[in-house]
Amino acid sequence: MLDQRQRDEFTERGFVVIPRVVPENVVAEATRGIDALLAADPPEAHVTGPHFFFPDAADVPALLAPLTGTPAWSYAESLVGVGKLDVPGQVQVALNIPPFSHRPGMHHIDGYPPGPDGRPYTFTMLAGVLMSDQLGEDGGNLWVWPGTHLTHAEYFREHGPDAFFAAGGYPPIRLPEPEQIRGRAGDLLLAHYLLGHNIGGNTAAETRRALYFRLKRTGHDPRWREFLQDPWLDYDAFPPRSPRTPPRH
């Protein structure tokens, strides 16, 4: 379970990195799983920058295990509520291949374009497991804009949740200075869905590796419009203390 400092960090900044959550043997087994994906479908020789695989979780148990077979799952549940998260059906294997001299100019949030039913692909929380060390900057790190989970909610309260479609994943909010996520292989990132983020560059020698899981609170989909306006709607076990958050109904 997260301690109070970590919970406050998630409340105010929209994300938290917890070190040494995934044991080395689980990281090693997942690394072999990523290697198998690369061997079966390698990127072309000229490819640099982001390169993704999206296998079904049921087909890659070694890649799901860093989330569901370690304390990572209980950390995520401690923010939403025990038994309130659906096990994700998909794993994102996120590579960032050097050299990639890119610096993102702005943020985005996931979920656009919408699905066939017209609903955007919103979710509750992003869980990321670092699969390679990212101790410095510009090594393929994920960029985040702290506090924008609250600013985005303010934007959708003012303009209505259907403003999501007009924004196309890029709501026009005022942005703070971004930060790059740092850590070691086996560290866990938990980030609010509404936190602005983007892909960074990689000027290091090694390919950055990470696993991402898009976690939903059970019953999230019918409430997506409310969730865009109340960032804590899905977080039943995590009452926020931020004065910028609207009261629960």
FENFEN-V842051 format. One record per pair of residues at least 4 apart in sequence whose C-alpha atoms are under 6 Angstrom apart, sorted by the first residue. I is the first residue (numbers start at 1). J is the second residue. If there is no record, write none. Layout:
BEGIN
i->I j->J
i->I j->J
END
This chain:
BEGIN
i->1 j->75
i->1 j->78
i->2 j->6
i->9 j->13
i->10 j->14
i->10 j->15
i->10 j->16
i->13 j->146
i->13 j->147
i->14 j->147
i->14 j->149
i->14 j->191
i->14 j->192
i->14 j->195
i->15 j->190
i->15 j->191
i->16 j->189
i->16 j->190
i->17 j->188
i->17 j->189
i->18 j->187
i->18 j->188
i->19 j->187
i->20 j->186
i->20 j->187
i->21 j->186
i->21 j->187
i->22 j->66
i->22 j->186
i->30 j->62
i->30 j->63
i->38 j->42
i->48 j->97
i->48 j->98
i->49 j->96
i->49 j->97
i->49 j->100
i->50 j->95
i->50 j->96
i->51 j->95
i->52 j->93
i->52 j->94
i->53 j->92
i->53 j->93
i->54 j->91
i->54 j->92
i->55 j->90
i->55 j->91
i->56 j->89
i->56 j->90
i->57 j->64
i->57 j->89
i->57 j->90
i->57 j->91
i->61 j->65
i->65 j->69
i->66 j->70
i->67 j->72
i->67 j->73
i->68 j->73
i->74 j->78
i->77 j->81
i->77 j->82
i->79 j->238
i->80 j->235
i->80 j->236
i->80 j->237
i->81 j->236
i->81 j->237
i->84 j->217
i->84 j->218
i->85 j->216
i->85 j->217
i->85 j->218
i->86 j->216
i->86 j->218
i->91 j->213
i->92 j->211
i->92 j->212
i->93 j->211
i->94 j->209
i->94 j->210
i->95 j->208
i->95 j->209
i->96 j->140
i->96 j->207
i->96 j->208
i->97 j->207
i->98 j->202
i->98 j->203
i->99 j->202
i->99 j->203
i->100 j->201
i->100 j->202
i->101 j->201
i->102 j->201
i->103 j->200
i->103 j->201
i->107 j->196
i->107 j->197
i->107 j->198
i->108 j->169
i->108 j->170
i->108 j->196
i->108 j->197
i->109 j->169
i->109 j->196
i->111 j->120
i->111 j->121
i->111 j->122
i->112 j->120
i->112 j->168
i->112 j->169
i->114 j->118
i->114 j->119
i->114 j->120
i->115 j->119
i->123 j->216
i->124 j->193
i->124 j->215
i->124 j->216
i->125 j->191
i->125 j->192
i->125 j->193
i->125 j->215
i->126 j->190
i->126 j->191
i->126 j->213
i->126 j->214
i->127 j->189
i->127 j->190
i->127 j->212
i->127 j->213
i->128 j->188
i->128 j->189
i->128 j->211
i->128 j->212
i->129 j->187
i->129 j->188
i->129 j->210
i->129 j->211
i->130 j->185
i->130 j->186
i->130 j->187
i->130 j->210
i->131 j->185
i->131 j->209
i->131 j->210
i->132 j->185
i->132 j->209
i->133 j->184
i->133 j->185
i->134 j->182
i->134 j->183
i->134 j->184
i->135 j->182
i->135 j->183
i->138 j->201
i->138 j->202
i->138 j->203
i->139 j->202
i->139 j->203
i->139 j->204
i->140 j->200
i->140 j->201
i->140 j->202
i->140 j->208
i->141 j->180
i->141 j->181
i->141 j->200
i->142 j->180
i->142 j->181
i->142 j->199
i->142 j->200
i->143 j->179
i->143 j->180
i->143 j->197
i->143 j->198
i->143 j->200
i->144 j->178
i->144 j->179
i->144 j->196
i->144 j->197
i->145 j->178
i->145 j->196
i->148 j->152
i->148 j->195
i->148 j->196
i->149 j->194
i->149 j->195
i->153 j->228
i->153 j->229
i->156 j->160
i->156 j->161
i->156 j->229
i->157 j->229
i->161 j->225
i->167 j->171
i->227 j->231
i->227 j->233
END
